[in-house]
Amino acid sequence: MDRLVLAKRRASRRARDAGAVMFVVTMTLVVLASVGVYALAAASVEMRTSGNERQNTQTHYLAEYGVLATAREMITSKADNTIKRMQYTDPALNPDICPLSLPGITQRVDLVQRGGCLHTLASDTSDTLLTGSWATTPTVAYSANPPIPFSPGITPGSLGPTPMKADFYVELTAAIPWGKAPGYSDEWCSYQMTVTAQGITQPLYPPGTDLTGQYGGEGLETQRARIIAMPIKCQH
């Protein structure tokens, strides 16, 4: 067959196949673009998940710090004063009820009948259960001002390069006599009580921004333990 005829046939077939080649190339590009978009989305979700897990861990240890610090303080001379304050009915001496363990109770006499109540916030230096080395701020704040994450030249705080408020709230309830205090004279007793500690982590946003995300991103964890407090003056 004439070579010219064959060449024309091949050219004709290539012309008919041009649209198919374009379609294959386009679909390949679409698939590659989809893979890239998926990879970006997966990385973004993974970063958010990692951040949430980190904040969850930080909140967990803040709550645990509250339980351990209070347990340590309740085996010192401060235990006796704490029990007395829990049993005060004068609002000037014990001005707050405890919302965590006793929700909805508004009458102070109810608190006394249930073993008393006392609570404090770790950052409240005017009235705290913690003294000595336990009274130090549990975290070092991220010092960027205004509070912008990953600000250049700013050293990360205890919770990383993100502005975050960290605190814990401690509540003491249900104090009941638990016998003589071991190692002390007969005038000293021990009490068993419930410690409820709530760790709090809250992201801080720059001034003027919507605070909905700030409270929506707040981390809370509650831990509870029964501890023995002593020495406490026996009440006869």
Disulfide bonds with the S-S distance in Angstrom:
Cys98-Cys117 1.81
Cys189-Cys234 1.86
